[in-house]
């Protein structure tokens, strides 16, 4: 009879790594304080624990404010693009992806109306603050991540400006995010993924605007 002494399950391995890192974070500074600075470990441990808690609050809970602007040209009318930006059911149909509609209140595009969408690990609430159809739209987008209960709030102002051959969509975004989220989004791989998703969404919108479905929807509104 033989016994298989293979690798432990991945979950057990991650738990062991977490415990080892936690011990290092607590024990190593305590050892340094005791051996390099002559501080009693019993006095150093509470201070180090408090500093760790403070660092956690700063990294995870302290909000940062980030601003961004973008301009994108589409071969469509301001009315068509305004409708995509306000009608969540049409938006989900056009853009696709893994988003699902959870709830919706109010008339699309009207101040005070809102809708809630969900993707794995993330719930997003979009509320219309003000609108001037089909020229301007102001929204508040609040995202809540399940993993660390991190909140991400964005104030998004979209202007639909008619130009030769189509519409120029100008977007100004003011975000309030945690430091850990900001650092995560600064990673090259994450930035590339976000840029690829933005490009995918723009391609889907352009394909929709070039289709007969866009003209049928516009005729029905």
CORLIN-V828123 format. One record per residue. RES is the residue in three letters. OMEGA is omega as a letter, one per 40 degrees, with the letter a starting at -180 (* if undefined). Layout:
RES/OMEGA, RES/OMEGA
//
This chain:
UNK/a, UNK/i, UNK/a, UNK/i, UNK/a, UNK/a, UNK/i, UNK/i, UNK/a, UNK/a, UNK/i, UNK/i, UNK/i, UNK/i, UNK/i, UNK/i, UNK/i, UNK/a, UNK/i, UNK/a, UNK/i, UNK/i, UNK/i, UNK/a, UNK/a, UNK/a, UNK/a, UNK/i, UNK/i, UNK/i, UNK/i, UNK/i, UNK/a, UNK/a, UNK/a, UNK/a, UNK/i, UNK/a, UNK/i, UNK/a, UNK/a, UNK/i, UNK/a, UNK/a, UNK/i, UNK/i, UNK/i, UNK/i, UNK/i, UNK/i, UNK/i, UNK/i, UNK/i, UNK/i, UNK/i, UNK/a, UNK/a, UNK/a, UNK/a, UNK/a, UNK/a, UNK/a, UNK/i, UNK/i, UNK/a, UNK/i, UNK/i, UNK/i, UNK/i, UNK/i, UNK/a, UNK/a, UNK/i, UNK/i, UNK/i, UNK/a, UNK/i, UNK/i, UNK/a, UNK/a, UNK/i, UNK/i, UNK/i, UNK/a, UNK/a, UNK/a, UNK/a, UNK/a, UNK/i, UNK/i, UNK/i, UNK/i, UNK/a, UNK/a, UNK/a, UNK/a, UNK/a, UNK/a, UNK/i, UNK/a, UNK/i, UNK/a, UNK/a, UNK/i, UNK/i, UNK/i, UNK/a, UNK/i, UNK/a, UNK/i, UNK/a, UNK/i, UNK/a, UNK/i, UNK/a, UNK/i, UNK/a, UNK/i, UNK/a, UNK/i, UNK/a, UNK/i, UNK/a, UNK/i, UNK/a, UNK/a, UNK/i, UNK/i, UNK/i, UNK/i, UNK/i, UNK/a, UNK/e, UNK/a, UNK/a, UNK/a, UNK/i, UNK/a, UNK/i, UNK/a, UNK/a, UNK/a, UNK/i, UNK/a, UNK/a, UNK/a, UNK/a, UNK/a, UNK/a, UNK/i, UNK/i, UNK/a, UNK/i, UNK/i, UNK/a, UNK/i, UNK/a, UNK/i, UNK/a, UNK/a, UNK/i, UNK/i, UNK/a, UNK/i, UNK/a, UNK/a, UNK/i, UNK/i, UNK/i, UNK/a, UNK/i, UNK/a, UNK/i, UNK/a, UNK/i, UNK/a, UNK/i, UNK/i, UNK/a, UNK/i, UNK/i, UNK/i, UNK/i, UNK/a, UNK/i, UNK/i, UNK/a, UNK/a, UNK/i, UNK/i, UNK/i, UNK/i, UNK/i, UNK/i, UNK/i, UNK/i, UNK/i, UNK/i, UNK/i, UNK/a, UNK/i, UNK/i, UNK/i, UNK/i, UNK/i, UNK/i, UNK/i, UNK/a, UNK/i, UNK/a, UNK/i, UNK/a, UNK/a, UNK/i, UNK/i, UNK/i, UNK/i, UNK/a, UNK/a, UNK/a, UNK/*
//
